[in-house]
């Protein structure tokens, strides 16, 4: 038998909780206190770090319904919300969000709200990638070094090249300078040809 479970996020005071219950009632959901879970955490908390939500998701069985008032109850950003929806889809749990209508967000075919959410996740990933690339290009254009700082100073690098030129093996030089063979070989490869 299908059971309706309600998850209220950020309902930290009695007045806010009462308003949420009234919204649920107006939306046509009968609230059973035994199937009501509330959690008060900062909005930026990821879904996997919301203990009450995770406990509820583990308890749900196929064909149960999870109702939330807002998408923010499912995660802290579009990617996080999408992850929670996919978790519900995998568990065959119906997921309804009053903020976006009464369609099953975890159902098939995928509702328009989920298509929009997927588009937002793609847009966010693209924007982050472009910002990162532009930032890196600006740093390089300013003549600054990017990446991890070198583990050896310029003097140490010169001494390594001198040791290699003096006939010591890569392994001996690496042991002497407390670095890896790969680092010594990279320094040798980067050295200008004499």
Secondary structure, 3 states (H helix, E strand, C coil): CCCEEEEEECCCCHHHHHHHHHHHHHCCCCCCHHHEEEECCCCCCCHHHCHHHHHHHHHCCCCCEEEECCHHHHCCCHHHHHHHHHHHHHCCCEEEEHHHCCCECCCCCCCHHHHHHHHHHHHHHHHHHHHHHHHHHHHHHCCCCCCCCCCCCHHHHHHHHHHHHCCCCHHHHHHHHCCCHHHHHHHHHHCCCC
